[in-house]
Amino acid sequence: MASEPVQAAEPVVKRPGWHVSVVWVVPIVCALIGLSLIVRHEISQGPTIKVLFGNSEGLEANKTQVKYLDVPIGNVTDITLSDDLTHVIVTIDLLRSASGFARSDTRFWVVKPRVGLGGISGIGTLLSGAYIGVDPGKGGHSQKLFTGLENPPAVTSESHGAAFTLHSADLGSLDIGSPVYYRRLRVGSVVRYALDDDGRGVTIGIFIDSPNDRFVTAASRFWNASGIDLSLGADGLKLSTQSLASVAAGGIAFFDPQWVRSEDRKPAPAGTRFELIKDETTAMQRPRGEPIYVVMQFAKSLRGLSINAPVELIGVEIGKVVSVAVDYDPMTHRFPIVVGALLYPETLGRIFNDTRIPPGDGAGADDEERRMSVLLGELVARGLRAQTRTGNLLTGQLYIAIDFVPNEPRIAFDGAVRPLRIPTAPGTLDHAQEQISSIVAKLDALPFDSIGRRLDRGLGGLDTALSQLNTDILPQAGRALDDAHKTLGTAADTLSGDSTLRRNIDRTLEELQRSARSLRAFTDFLARHPESLIRGRPADPKPEGAGAGHD
């Protein structure tokens, strides 16, 4: 069998082309991923901004995030000092989707743990670290440089409500974040304050949350509700406060007075300006109009009379004290005290409105003062006087009382003098002091030394008598009582029921009773037969039927 010839193998021919080794697959994939990340970063990269802060506490480059509603919108990429070394410059890369945050009215602040009178905030950053919070603006132009806030804003763009302005003589204990109350419920907060341009007051901005902002009306009264209002009056001790938070952090309250008509209680537009009143009592009072300045001169000490002390007419407050000063009278060489007060004519009611200015006085800007002059002239002629009275026995505080004082001498009132002068009379305290002085003088006139010596001699004699009583009289009295006790015991034994004396006495009493009966029978017989004293006793009458058988 013939064998077939073996065919030679065909040679391998390499074709031209690119061949990639397996070892290059991984670098190529990494390069593609890196390229995609770069492209993605470039696509998502937004504007770069710079924010100025006072310090960089809690901030770290390439770690700290910028968040809005807890959603990251950027990262801190660099932190450097400013050229004047007064603050730090924080560079932030925003995401492209957050490009709208780079506007002039956007606000930035650092969110970190804070402890204040308003509470504790930023607790979550203890674990996650601080971040930069953002409040986006609603308008404005594009901007790259911002100044960060030292504290979180009290009102952000997502807050709904209305802002109002208050004016006060001073700030008191109020601060940013101090609460605003309506019916003791928190409805807003203080968002800003600033000193007036003339330095004579403070302008305070408040924000009332929706829907409670509708309760702010044109007739609303705002008052400072900070701290504790403690008062002691005729109706007892009063303690008033809005809440414990207002005691520590201050607060403001508002309400509509009861005397305001319902048609005047319309919601006030945002931005309305109100006056911040010192307390609730003053805030709820009716408007008293323009005051009139008057003076009163007192000859006695006014220790206890302070500024803002009330001036009352028959128990109704019509004004307040505004000044207390010492004057000198060269005629008497004494120092009277001049008290200045503001009286509010509208509190006098109809009597003031019905008072007419006499013809010839004319009219002018001081018509109210002229009318008050005429009214005071009439009332002073009827005995109206100003007195100091004690308003509080515990504190010794005084107030001015204007009232009719009986039996007061007539005083000529000069209505042309300005300021108007109200005559005065000694007050109840002055009378009390005079009576006390009189009592002290009478007590001082008593011969206490002579009385003391006589009392000492009397007490000495009394002591001697008591000693004699103890040594002589009391022992004898004790013996006499013992003898009396023995005598009474003997008498009791003698008069007992089984004693001989008692039996003899009983028999004697029986004999006396028989004798008394015999004597009574004898007297009865004499009453019937008085002739027996002469003729003797008549014979007893015969019984009926005796002697009938002898006929």
Secondary structure, 3 states (H helix, E strand, C coil): CCCCCCCCCCCCCCCCCCCCCHHHHHHHHHHHHHHHHHHHHHHHEEEEEEEEECCCCCCCCCCCEEEECCEEEEEEEEEEECCCCCCEEEEEEEEHHHHHHCECCCEEEEECCEEECCEEECCCHHHHCCEEEEECCCCCCECCEEECECCCCCCCCCCCEEEEEEEECCCCCCCCCCEEEECCEEEEEEEEEEECCCCCCEEEEEEEECCHHHHCECCCEEEECCCCEEEEECCEEEEECCCHHHHHHCCEEEECCCCCCHHHCCECCCCCEEEEECCHHHHCCCCCCCCEEEEEEECCCCCCCCCCCEEEECCEEEEEEEEEEECCECCCCECCEEEEEEECHHHHCHHHHHCCCCCCCCCCCCHHHHHHHHHHHHHHHCCEEEEEEEEECCCCEEEEEEEECCCCCCCCCCCCCCCEECCECCCHHHHHHHHHHHHHHHHHHCCHHHHHHHHHHHHHHHHHHHHHHHHHHHHHHHHHHHHHHHHHHHHHHHCCCCCHHHHHHHHHHHHHHHHHHHHHHHHHHHHHCCCHHHHCCCCCCCCCCCCHHHC
